[in-house]
């Protein structure tokens, strides 16, 4: 609303154009113009698309009329050719066509007679009936083709007669009347073809105006997308201007733009800004509280990890003590076993000495062995 006043929609505030915020006006006008241009483009595209639809309907209708009138004109040429072929008064004109027309007529009569003879299939067995049916279809095809050739010959003759219009044609009642009808049909057909050319030319011109930018629907979508983008930019532009205009520090410079109804809006803005400031503080406090909670949670997790490590260390130390105790017990056991071995060795040595003393020659057989002692080192 304030930008619209700066834009000159209210001449009493034109002095604000020289103010510190006059820089907002050019972009504001540019964005408004872009939106208006895109809206005009959409309206033009829609109008062109509607016109193309209307042209397509007109072209289709005129093409149907053109086809119908061409058939009527061809039929009129055929009828005129029949008239002059049958009239001896035009023999000089029809002579080049007469022999060919008579040959085609005779062939048609012959084919019709043969076709009728094949139509009677009473009393025939199934094989004869199938054979006759097949021959009948062939003859019917030849008959239709020959009749078409005769009509073409008569139509070509009638068209040539119309274009030439020899003097004797004016004195022939039927031929003269038919020539008048053909004149009217040709004039109507010419007008119809001219209308068709104009319609096709206009449609081609509109289609070319679309160019390589795609179909009308695609172009409209592109313009609507552009409008949305510009509207977003305009909204941001107005928001930036409104923030500065509502700043109490700029109130003096904008006082001439503010009207009585604006005071309620300004009060509402101030209330919202104050509320937003309080909300922002609450948001910051919540953020900090969340960060503290996260740090506390992290500390608890780390303490838990430390406790787990301490428990593993205590378990390891206990295992070491148990192993050392087992080593001590093993050493003690070794000492006991070595003492036992020594006692066994001493007992064995004593027995050997006693045996030596009892021999007759008085030699000691096992004294040397009995005097040796075996010891093992202690483990650990």
C-alpha positions as CSV (number, residue, x, y, z in Angstrom):
1,X,0.0,0.0,0.0
2,X,2.8,2.4,0.9
3,X,4.7,1.5,-2.3
4,X,1.6,2.2,-4.3
5,X,1.6,5.7,-2.9
6,X,5.2,6.1,-3.7
7,X,4.4,4.8,-7.2
8,X,2.5,8.0,-7.8
9,X,-1.0,6.6,-7.6
10,X,-1.6,9.3,-5.0
11,X,0.0,12.5,-6.4
12,X,0.0,14.3,-3.0
13,X,2.9,12.1,-1.9
14,X,5.1,12.6,-5.0
15,X,7.6,14.5,-2.9
16,X,8.5,11.1,-1.3
17,X,10.0,10.1,-4.7
18,X,13.1,12.1,-3.7
19,X,13.3,10.4,-0.2
20,X,15.8,7.8,0.9
21,X,13.5,5.0,0.0
22,X,12.7,6.1,-3.6
23,X,15.1,3.3,-4.7
24,X,12.3,0.8,-4.1
25,X,10.0,2.4,-6.7
26,X,11.7,1.4,-9.9
27,X,11.8,-2.3,-9.0
28,X,8.2,-2.1,-7.7
29,X,7.1,-0.7,-11.1
30,X,9.2,-3.3,-13.0
31,X,7.7,-6.2,-11.1
32,X,4.2,-5.0,-11.6
33,X,4.8,-4.5,-15.3
34,X,6.2,-8.1,-15.6
35,X,3.1,-9.5,-14.0
36,X,0.8,-7.4,-16.2
37,X,2.7,-8.4,-19.3
38,X,2.5,-12.0,-18.5
39,X,-1.2,-11.7,-17.8
40,X,-1.7,-10.0,-21.2
41,X,0.3,-12.7,-22.8
42,X,-1.9,-15.4,-21.3
43,X,-5.0,-13.6,-22.5
44,X,-3.6,-13.4,-26.0
45,X,-2.5,-17.0,-26.0
46,X,-6.0,-18.1,-24.9
47,X,-7.6,-15.8,-27.5
48,X,-5.4,-17.3,-30.2
49,X,-6.1,-20.8,-29.1
50,X,-9.8,-20.2,-29.1
51,X,-9.5,-18.6,-32.6
52,X,-7.6,-21.7,-33.9
53,X,-10.4,-23.9,-32.5
54,X,-13.0,-21.8,-34.3
55,X,-10.9,-21.8,-37.5
56,X,-10.6,-25.5,-37.4
57,X,-14.4,-25.9,-37.2
58,X,-14.9,-23.4,-40.0
59,X,-12.3,-25.1,-42.2
60,X,-13.8,-28.6,-41.5
61,X,-17.3,-27.3,-42.4
62,X,-16.1,-25.5,-45.6
63,X,-14.1,-28.6,-46.6
64,X,-17.3,-30.7,-46.3
65,X,-19.2,-28.2,-48.3
66,X,-16.4,-28.0,-50.9
67,X,-16.5,-31.8,-51.2
68,X,-20.2,-31.9,-51.6
69,X,-20.3,-29.1,-54.2
70,X,-17.5,-30.8,-56.1
71,X,-19.6,-33.9,-56.3
72,X,-22.6,-31.9,-57.5
73,X,-20.5,-30.1,-60.1
74,X,-19.1,-33.5,-61.3
75,X,-22.6,-34.9,-61.5
76,X,-23.7,-31.8,-63.5
77,X,-20.8,-32.3,-66.0
78,X,-21.8,-36.0,-66.4
79,X,-25.5,-35.0,-67.0
80,X,-24.4,-32.4,-69.6
81,X,-22.2,-35.0,-71.3
82,X,-25.1,-37.4,-71.5
83,X,-27.4,-34.7,-73.0
84,X,-25.0,-33.7,-75.8
85,X,-24.0,-37.4,-76.5
86,X,-27.7,-38.2,-77.1
87,X,-28.4,-35.1,-79.2
88,X,-27.4,-35.4,-82.9
89,X,-27.2,-31.7,-83.1
90,X,-23.9,-31.8,-81.2
91,X,-22.4,-34.6,-83.3
92,X,-19.6,-32.4,-84.6
93,X,-18.5,-31.7,-81.0
94,X,-19.1,-35.2,-79.6
95,X,-17.5,-37.2,-82.5
96,X,-14.2,-37.8,-80.8
97,X,-16.0,-39.2,-77.8
98,X,-18.9,-41.0,-79.5
99,X,-17.2,-44.2,-80.5
100,X,-15.6,-44.7,-77.0
101,X,-18.9,-43.9,-75.3
102,X,-20.8,-46.5,-77.5
103,X,-18.1,-49.1,-76.8
104,X,-18.4,-48.6,-73.1
105,X,-22.2,-48.6,-73.3
106,X,-22.2,-51.9,-75.2
107,X,-19.8,-53.4,-72.7
108,X,-22.0,-52.3,-69.8
109,X,-25.0,-53.9,-71.5
110,X,-23.1,-57.2,-72.1
111,X,-21.9,-57.3,-68.5
112,X,-25.4,-56.6,-67.1
113,X,-26.8,-59.5,-69.2
114,X,-24.1,-61.9,-68.0
115,X,-24.5,-60.7,-64.4
116,X,-28.3,-61.4,-64.6
117,X,-27.7,-64.9,-66.0
118,X,-25.4,-65.8,-63.0
119,X,-28.0,-64.5,-60.6
120,X,-30.3,-67.5,-61.3
121,X,-28.7,-70.4,-59.3
122,X,-31.8,-72.5,-58.8
123,X,-31.3,-76.3,-59.2
124,X,-27.5,-76.1,-59.2
125,X,-25.4,-78.2,-56.9
126,X,-23.2,-76.6,-54.3
127,X,-20.0,-76.6,-56.5
128,X,-21.8,-75.0,-59.4
129,X,-23.4,-72.5,-57.0
130,X,-19.9,-71.5,-55.6
131,X,-18.5,-71.2,-59.2
132,X,-21.3,-69.0,-60.3
133,X,-21.1,-66.8,-57.2
134,X,-17.4,-66.2,-57.8
135,X,-17.9,-65.4,-61.5
136,X,-20.8,-63.1,-60.5
137,X,-18.6,-61.1,-58.2
138,X,-15.9,-60.7,-60.9
139,X,-18.5,-59.5,-63.5
140,X,-20.0,-57.1,-61.0
141,X,-16.6,-55.6,-60.3
142,X,-15.9,-55.2,-64.1
143,X,-19.4,-53.7,-64.5
144,X,-18.8,-51.1,-61.8
145,X,-15.4,-50.2,-63.3
146,X,-16.9,-49.8,-66.8
147,X,-19.8,-47.7,-65.6
148,X,-17.3,-45.4,-63.7
149,X,-15.2,-45.1,-66.9
150,X,-18.4,-44.1,-68.9
151,X,-19.3,-41.5,-66.2
152,X,-15.7,-40.1,-66.4
153,X,-15.9,-39.8,-70.2
154,X,-19.3,-38.1,-70.0
155,X,-18.0,-35.8,-67.2
156,X,-14.9,-34.9,-69.2
157,X,-17.1,-34.2,-72.3
158,X,-19.5,-32.1,-70.3
159,X,-16.8,-30.0,-68.7
160,X,-15.1,-29.4,-72.1
161,X,-18.5,-28.5,-73.6
162,X,-19.1,-26.0,-70.8
163,X,-15.7,-24.4,-71.2
164,X,-16.1,-24.2,-75.0
165,X,-19.8,-23.4,-75.1
166,X,-20.3,-23.7,-78.9
167,X,-23.0,-21.4,-80.4
168,X,-25.5,-24.2,-80.8
169,X,-25.5,-24.7,-77.0
170,X,-27.6,-21.5,-76.5
171,X,-30.4,-22.9,-78.6
172,X,-30.6,-26.1,-76.6
173,X,-33.1,-25.8,-73.7
174,X,-31.7,-28.5,-71.5
175,X,-28.1,-27.9,-72.2
176,X,-28.5,-24.1,-71.7
177,X,-30.3,-24.5,-68.4
178,X,-27.7,-26.9,-67.2
179,X,-24.9,-24.6,-68.2
180,X,-26.5,-21.8,-66.1
181,X,-26.6,-24.2,-63.1
182,X,-23.0,-25.1,-63.6
183,X,-22.1,-21.4,-63.7
184,X,-23.7,-20.8,-60.3
185,X,-22.1,-23.9,-58.9
186,X,-18.6,-22.9,-60.1
187,X,-19.0,-19.4,-58.7
188,X,-20.1,-20.8,-55.3
189,X,-17.3,-23.3,-55.4
190,X,-14.7,-20.6,-56.2
191,X,-16.0,-18.4,-53.3
192,X,-15.9,-21.4,-51.0
193,X,-12.3,-22.2,-52.0
194,X,-11.2,-18.5,-51.5
195,X,-12.8,-18.6,-48.0
196,X,-10.9,-21.8,-47.3
197,X,-7.6,-20.3,-48.4
198,X,-8.2,-17.3,-46.1
199,X,-9.1,-19.5,-43.1
200,X,-6.1,-21.7,-43.6
201,X,-3.8,-18.7,-44.1
202,X,-5.1,-17.1,-40.8
203,X,-4.6,-20.4,-39.0
204,X,-1.1,-20.9,-40.3
205,X,-0.2,-17.3,-39.2
206,X,-1.5,-17.9,-35.7
207,X,0.3,-21.2,-35.5
208,X,3.5,-19.6,-36.7
209,X,3.2,-17.0,-34.0
210,X,3.5,-19.7,-31.4
211,X,6.9,-20.7,-33.0
212,X,9.1,-23.2,-31.3
213,X,7.8,-22.3,-27.8
214,X,5.4,-25.2,-27.8
215,X,1.7,-25.6,-27.6
216,X,-0.6,-22.9,-26.2
217,X,-1.1,-24.9,-23.0
218,X,2.6,-25.2,-22.5
219,X,3.1,-21.4,-23.1
220,X,0.4,-20.6,-20.6
221,X,2.0,-22.8,-18.0
222,X,5.3,-21.0,-18.6
223,X,3.7,-17.6,-18.2
224,X,1.9,-18.7,-15.0
225,X,5.1,-20.0,-13.5
226,X,6.8,-16.7,-14.3
227,X,3.9,-14.8,-12.6
228,X,4.4,-16.9,-9.5
229,X,8.1,-16.2,-9.4
230,X,7.6,-12.4,-9.9
231,X,4.9,-12.3,-7.3
232,X,7.3,-14.0,-4.8
233,X,9.9,-11.4,-5.7
234,X,7.3,-8.6,-5.4
235,X,6.3,-9.9,-2.0
236,X,9.9,-9.9,-0.8
237,X,10.4,-6.4,-2.2
238,X,7.3,-5.1,-0.4
239,X,8.3,-6.9,2.8
240,X,11.8,-5.2,2.8
241,X,10.2,-1.8,2.2
242,X,7.6,-2.4,4.9
243,X,10.2,-3.4,7.4
244,X,12.1,-0.1,6.9
245,X,8.9,1.9,6.8
246,X,7.7,0.4,10.1
247,X,11.1,1.1,11.8
248,X,10.5,3.8,14.4
249,X,13.8,5.4,13.4
250,X,12.3,6.1,9.9
251,X,8.9,7.3,11.2
252,X,9.6,10.9,10.6
253,X,10.5,10.5,7.0
254,X,7.4,8.3,6.3
255,X,5.0,10.3,8.4
256,X,3.5,12.0,5.4
257,X,2.6,8.7,3.8
258,X,0.9,7.3,6.9
259,X,-2.8,7.9,7.2
260,X,-5.3,7.6,10.0
261,X,-6.1,3.9,9.2
262,X,-2.4,3.1,9.1
263,X,-2.0,3.8,12.8
264,X,-3.8,0.7,13.8
265,X,-1.6,-1.3,11.3
266,X,1.6,0.3,12.8
267,X,0.5,-0.5,16.3
268,X,-0.2,-4.1,15.2
269,X,3.2,-4.3,13.6
270,X,4.9,-3.0,16.8
271,X,2.9,-5.5,18.8
272,X,3.9,-8.4,16.5
273,X,7.6,-7.3,16.5
274,X,7.6,-7.2,20.3
275,X,5.9,-10.6,20.4
276,X,8.4,-11.9,17.8
277,X,11.3,-10.6,19.9
278,X,10.0,-12.4,23.0
279,X,9.4,-15.5,20.9
280,X,12.9,-15.3,19.5
281,X,14.3,-15.0,23.0
282,X,12.3,-18.1,24.0
283,X,13.6,-19.9,21.0
284,X,17.2,-19.0,21.9
285,X,16.6,-20.2,25.5
286,X,15.1,-23.4,24.2
287,X,18.0,-23.9,21.9
288,X,20.5,-23.4,24.7
289,X,18.6,-25.7,27.0
290,X,18.5,-28.3,24.3
291,X,22.3,-27.9,23.8
292,X,22.8,-28.3,27.6
293,X,20.7,-31.4,27.7
294,X,22.6,-32.8,24.7
295,X,25.9,-32.1,26.6
296,X,24.6,-33.7,29.7
297,X,23.4,-36.7,27.8
298,X,26.9,-36.9,26.2
299,X,28.6,-36.8,29.6
300,X,26.3,-39.5,30.9
301,X,27.2,-41.7,27.9
302,X,30.9,-41.1,28.5
303,X,30.6,-41.9,32.2
304,X,28.9,-45.1,31.3
305,X,31.7,-46.0,28.9
306,X,34.3,-45.2,31.6
307,X,32.5,-47.4,34.1
308,X,32.4,-50.2,31.5
309,X,36.2,-49.8,31.0
310,X,36.8,-49.7,34.7
311,X,34.8,-52.9,35.1
312,X,36.9,-54.6,32.4
313,X,40.1,-53.3,34.0
314,X,39.0,-54.7,37.4
315,X,38.1,-58.0,35.8
316,X,41.5,-58.1,34.1
317,X,43.3,-57.4,37.4
318,X,41.4,-60.1,39.1
319,X,42.2,-62.5,36.4
320,X,45.9,-61.6,36.7
321,X,45.8,-62.2,40.4
322,X,44.1,-65.6,39.9
323,X,46.7,-66.6,37.4
324,X,49.6,-65.5,39.7
325,X,48.1,-67.5,42.5
326,X,47.8,-70.5,40.2
327,X,51.5,-70.1,39.2
328,X,52.5,-70.0,42.9
329,X,50.5,-73.2,43.5
330,X,52.1,-74.8,40.5
331,X,55.6,-73.9,41.7
332,X,54.8,-75.3,45.1
333,X,53.6,-78.4,43.5
334,X,56.8,-78.7,41.5
335,X,58.9,-78.3,44.6
336,X,56.9,-81.1,46.3
337,X,57.4,-83.3,43.3
338,X,61.2,-82.6,43.2
339,X,61.5,-83.4,46.9
340,X,59.7,-86.6,46.3
341,X,62.1,-87.5,43.5
342,X,65.1,-86.8,45.7
343,X,63.8,-89.1,48.4
344,X,63.2,-91.8,45.8
345,X,66.8,-91.3,44.6
346,X,68.2,-91.5,48.1
347,X,66.3,-94.6,48.9
348,X,67.6,-96.2,45.7
349,X,71.2,-95.3,46.5
350,X,71.0,-96.8,49.9
351,X,69.8,-100.1,48.6
352,X,72.6,-100.2,46.1
353,X,75.3,-99.6,48.7
354,X,73.9,-102.4,50.8
355,X,74.1,-104.8,47.9
356,X,77.8,-103.8,47.2
357,X,78.8,-104.5,50.8
358,X,77.3,-108.0,50.6
359,X,79.3,-109.0,47.4
360,X,82.4,-111.4,48.0
361,X,85.1,-109.3,46.3
362,X,84.0,-106.3,48.4
363,X,83.6,-104.0,45.3
364,X,80.9,-101.6,45.2
365,X,78.9,-102.0,42.0
366,X,76.6,-99.1,42.3
367,X,78.4,-96.7,44.6
368,X,79.2,-94.3,41.8
369,X,75.6,-94.3,40.6
370,X,74.3,-94.1,44.1
371,X,76.2,-91.0,44.8
372,X,74.7,-88.9,42.0
373,X,71.7,-86.8,42.7
374,X,69.3,-85.3,40.3
375,X,67.6,-81.9,40.7
376,X,65.3,-79.9,38.6
377,X,65.1,-76.2,38.5
378,X,62.0,-74.6,40.0
379,X,59.7,-73.1,37.6
380,X,58.7,-69.6,37.9
